C-alpha cells in the first residue's frame, strides 16, 4: 500500500468505563488509520514527542489538524 498523504494526525484515546482500560495511540494518514495500544506504541510516542520538540525548537509553528471523528 502506498501512502501519498503528506499530513497525518495522531491522538491518544482511552475508554471511559468503571474498570481499567488501555490507552490507544491512533494515527490517521490520508485514508489509512492505525490503532496501537499506548504501551506497545511507546517508541512511536517517543518519536512523535521528539519530532514536536525539534519542530518547536526550530521556530516552526505546529498547526493543529481537524479533530478526528469518533467511530
Backbone as a chain_set.jsonl record, in Angstrom:
{"seq": "XXXXXXXXXXXXXXXXXXXXXXXXXXXXXXXXXXXXXXXXXXXXXXXXXXXXXXXXXXXXXXXXXXXXXXX", "coords": {"N": [[0.847, -1.162, 0.0], [0.703, 2.112, -0.928], [1.406, 5.177, 0.605], [0.375, 8.353, 0.094], [-0.346, 10.712, 1.259], [0.499, 13.8, 2.835], [0.078, 14.934, 5.267], [-0.509, 14.074, 8.62], [-2.394, 12.862, 11.43], [-2.232, 12.385, 14.878], [-3.376, 10.943, 17.894], [-4.206, 10.33, 21.355], [-6.33, 7.97, 22.924], [-8.756, 6.863, 25.332], [-10.94, 4.613, 26.83], [-13.923, 5.38, 28.634], [-14.8, 3.848, 31.377], [-16.043, 1.834, 34.105], [-13.973, 0.215, 34.863], [-10.433, -0.543, 34.671], [-8.926, 0.619, 31.671], [-7.155, 0.282, 28.576], [-4.98, 2.707, 27.098], [-4.908, 4.075, 23.814], [-2.922, 4.743, 20.969], [-3.727, 6.525, 18.2], [-3.389, 6.884, 14.756], [-3.813, 8.745, 11.857], [-3.421, 8.843, 8.456], [-4.009, 10.242, 5.587], [-6.311, 8.192, 4.016], [-5.71, 6.0, 5.504], [-5.717, 4.396, 8.673], [-4.424, 3.755, 11.867], [-4.301, 1.91, 14.864], [-2.816, 1.515, 17.975], [-2.018, -0.099, 21.046], [-1.136, 2.028, 23.686], [0.945, 1.253, 25.384], [2.337, -0.553, 23.771], [3.045, 1.132, 21.768], [5.021, 2.813, 22.605], [7.688, 3.443, 21.508], [6.88, 4.813, 19.183], [5.379, 6.936, 20.221], [7.402, 8.234, 21.654], [9.041, 8.99, 19.486], [7.304, 10.732, 18.101], [7.03, 12.72, 20.047], [9.681, 13.654, 20.183], [9.893, 14.676, 17.6], [8.05, 16.787, 17.69], [9.26, 18.428, 19.629], [11.621, 19.063, 18.266], [10.576, 20.457, 16.042], [9.365, 22.621, 17.344], [11.572, 23.84, 18.569], [12.933, 24.735, 16.415], [11.672, 26.927, 15.641], [9.416, 26.648, 14.117], [5.92, 26.717, 13.461], [3.519, 24.621, 14.784], [0.781, 23.355, 13.331], [-2.51, 22.666, 14.318], [-4.412, 19.94, 13.388], [-7.593, 18.898, 11.9], [-10.184, 17.833, 14.15], [-10.327, 14.408, 15.047], [-12.721, 12.02, 13.833], [-15.125, 10.212, 15.71], [-15.457, 6.699, 15.955]], "CA": [[0.0, 0.0, 0.0], [1.465, 3.352, -0.976], [0.793, 6.298, 1.306], [0.773, 9.57, -0.594], [-0.737, 11.888, 2.048], [1.633, 14.492, 3.441], [-0.305, 15.355, 6.608], [-1.024, 12.994, 9.467], [-2.911, 13.256, 12.733], [-2.04, 11.353, 15.905], [-4.002, 11.305, 19.158], [-4.36, 9.261, 22.344], [-7.703, 7.789, 23.381], [-8.957, 5.908, 26.41], [-12.365, 4.409, 27.079], [-14.439, 5.746, 29.957], [-15.514, 2.69, 31.897], [-15.8, 1.674, 35.543], [-12.847, -0.692, 35.065], [-9.243, -0.026, 33.979], [-8.903, 0.437, 30.214], [-5.901, 0.649, 27.921], [-4.928, 3.884, 26.225], [-4.514, 3.729, 22.457], [-2.411, 5.754, 20.059], [-4.382, 6.409, 16.899], [-2.712, 7.686, 13.739], [-4.525, 8.772, 10.584], [-2.628, 9.391, 7.364], [-4.888, 10.105, 4.432], [-7.407, 7.257, 4.278], [-5.215, 4.917, 6.369], [-5.794, 4.643, 10.102], [-3.735, 2.732, 12.643], [-4.5, 1.994, 16.306], [-1.892, 0.689, 18.749], [-2.046, 0.13, 22.489], [-0.097, 3.002, 24.026], [2.092, 0.525, 25.938], [3.077, -1.131, 22.649], [3.425, 2.208, 20.856], [5.96, 3.718, 23.296], [8.701, 4.001, 20.598], [6.239, 5.753, 18.262], [5.055, 8.123, 21.017], [8.676, 8.917, 21.897], [9.486, 9.61, 18.228], [6.422, 11.875, 17.846], [7.4, 13.756, 21.015], [10.953, 14.22, 19.745], [9.624, 15.452, 16.396], [7.401, 18.023, 18.11], [10.278, 19.256, 20.279], [12.502, 19.551, 17.207], [9.861, 21.464, 15.256], [9.158, 23.802, 18.187], [12.851, 24.489, 18.825], [13.393, 25.294, 15.148], [10.87, 28.113, 15.388], [8.295, 26.367, 13.229], [4.619, 26.638, 14.115], [2.865, 23.334, 14.572], [-0.646, 23.586, 13.145], [-3.378, 21.592, 14.795], [-5.276, 19.459, 12.315], [-9.01, 18.755, 12.258], [-10.472, 16.856, 15.182], [-10.668, 13.096, 14.477], [-14.103, 11.594, 14.021], [-15.276, 9.022, 16.556], [-16.043, 5.544, 15.239]], "C": [[0.892, 1.225, 0.0], [0.719, 4.47, -0.277], [1.296, 7.582, 0.675], [0.399, 10.829, 0.186], [0.489, 12.491, 2.721], [1.334, 14.917, 4.875], [-0.891, 14.179, 7.364], [-1.517, 13.598, 10.771], [-2.701, 12.086, 13.681], [-2.69, 11.842, 17.193], [-4.091, 10.086, 20.059], [-5.818, 9.192, 22.756], [-7.719, 6.777, 24.523], [-10.45, 5.806, 26.66], [-12.72, 4.879, 28.485], [-15.299, 4.591, 30.438], [-15.22, 2.56, 33.382], [-14.682, 0.681, 35.859], [-11.639, -0.125, 34.314], [-9.275, -0.358, 32.484], [-7.543, 0.87, 29.68], [-6.061, 1.951, 27.152], [-4.432, 3.422, 24.862], [-3.968, 4.945, 21.743], [-3.086, 5.496, 18.719], [-3.69, 7.377, 15.945], [-3.526, 7.59, 12.457], [-3.659, 9.494, 9.577], [-3.426, 9.175, 6.091], [-6.072, 9.23, 4.798], [-7.002, 6.141, 5.24], [-5.303, 5.329, 7.831], [-5.199, 3.456, 10.846], [-4.001, 2.976, 14.112], [-3.558, 1.013, 16.983], [-2.124, 0.948, 20.226], [-0.89, 1.053, 22.836], [1.136, 2.318, 24.604], [2.971, -0.048, 24.818], [3.639, -0.055, 21.724], [4.447, 3.165, 21.471], [7.048, 4.258, 22.361], [8.115, 5.039, 19.627], [5.913, 7.056, 18.999], [6.324, 8.924, 21.299], [9.169, 9.637, 20.647], [8.621, 10.826, 17.888], [6.76, 13.031, 18.788], [8.698, 14.448, 20.595], [10.763, 15.1, 18.505], [8.989, 16.795, 16.748], [8.395, 18.972, 18.785], [11.205, 19.854, 19.235], [11.825, 20.67, 16.415], [9.677, 22.748, 16.067], [10.479, 24.546, 18.408], [13.414, 25.157, 17.574], [12.601, 26.544, 14.78], [9.707, 27.89, 14.448], [7.012, 26.288, 14.046], [4.006, 25.296, 13.772], [1.368, 23.588, 14.499], [-1.432, 22.39, 13.635], [-4.326, 21.224, 13.665], [-6.714, 19.358, 12.765], [-9.176, 17.682, 13.328], [-10.847, 15.522, 14.527], [-12.127, 12.755, 14.748], [-14.129, 10.334, 14.866], [-15.915, 7.912, 15.741], [-16.748, 4.659, 16.214]], "O": [[1.761, 1.351, 0.863], [-0.465, 4.688, -0.533], [2.492, 7.874, 0.71], [0.803, 11.923, -0.206], [1.403, 11.773, 3.127], [2.259, 15.23, 5.624], [-1.667, 13.393, 6.821], [-1.114, 14.693, 11.163], [-2.962, 10.936, 13.329], [-2.573, 13.016, 17.545], [-4.057, 8.95, 19.588], [-6.473, 10.221, 22.92], [-6.817, 5.95, 24.658], [-11.145, 6.821, 26.696], [-11.911, 4.783, 29.408], [-16.409, 4.39, 29.946], [-14.24, 3.126, 33.866], [-14.474, 0.345, 37.025], [-11.809, 0.693, 33.41], [-9.608, -1.476, 32.091], [-6.872, 1.719, 30.266], [-7.132, 2.255, 26.627], [-3.632, 2.491, 24.767], [-4.489, 6.05, 21.893], [-3.024, 4.392, 18.177], [-3.44, 8.534, 16.283], [-3.888, 6.497, 12.02], [-3.215, 10.618, 9.813], [-3.508, 8.059, 5.58], [-6.762, 9.495, 5.783], [-7.861, 5.414, 5.739], [-5.001, 6.469, 8.184], [-5.441, 2.301, 10.496], [-3.937, 4.116, 14.572], [-3.5, -0.162, 16.623], [-2.395, 2.081, 20.624], [0.219, 0.876, 22.331], [2.259, 2.753, 24.345], [4.199, -0.027, 24.911], [4.593, -0.3, 20.985], [4.709, 4.227, 20.904], [7.32, 5.458, 22.413], [8.776, 6.022, 19.291], [6.139, 8.146, 18.473], [6.322, 10.151, 21.195], [9.66, 10.763, 20.731], [9.143, 11.844, 17.435], [6.773, 14.19, 18.372], [8.801, 15.674, 20.645], [11.401, 16.145, 18.379], [9.347, 17.823, 16.174], [8.372, 20.177, 18.539], [11.542, 21.036, 19.313], [12.434, 21.706, 16.152], [9.82, 23.845, 15.526], [10.487, 25.777, 18.43], [14.27, 26.037, 17.663], [12.834, 27.148, 13.732], [9.07, 28.852, 14.021], [7.025, 25.841, 15.193], [3.98, 24.889, 12.61], [0.754, 23.989, 15.488], [-1.058, 21.242, 13.392], [-4.961, 22.089, 13.062], [-7.028, 19.7, 13.906], [-8.391, 16.736, 13.395], [-11.603, 15.505, 13.556], [-12.692, 13.154, 15.766], [-13.246, 9.484, 14.747], [-16.811, 8.16, 14.933], [-17.308, 3.634, 15.825]]}, "num_chains": 1, "name": "protein.A"}
